[in-house]
Amino acid sequence: MASLTAQNIVSRSDAFVAGALEGGVVLMSVEDDTYFDLNEVGARIWDKMQEPVAVSALCRDIVDAFEVDAADCESDVLAFLGDLLRLGAIRREDP
């Protein structure tokens, strides 16, 4: 599986369902009952992926909302999305 870039478009897959928790979101696999928590930043990214969105747009949103360094943000967002992609929680579309 190729890694993600800022030019990729990502969206949620149907393999996970989400539920809001205090300050975050819990994702649960509909196939194997595994689950994990997303913090406030992860929950914001998950929310933005209701429709297909460019990774670069997600990064801009996080930089604006949380006042983080753009390069650090892109690296962290790509790592997070890579984990979600490996789990099957999101889909990637080539640029």
C-alpha positions, 0 to 999 in steps of 0.5 A: 500500500502506497503512503499518503501525500498531502495531494491525496483525497481521503474520506471515511470508509463504511467499515467503521462507525463513530460515536461522540465522546467528551472531547473526542470520538470513538471509532468501532469496526463493524467487521471485528468489533475493534475500537479506538478513541480519537482525541480532539484533533483526531475527532476534528479530522474525522468530522472533516472527512464526511465528504472526500477532502484533500489531506492538504485542506485537513492540514490547513484546518488543523493549523488554523484551529490549533496554531501548530507548525505547518510542517509538523502538522502535515507530518502528524496528520499524514501519520494519523491518516496512514494508521486509519488507512491501514485499519480500513477506516478511511479510503484514499483517492489518488490525486 
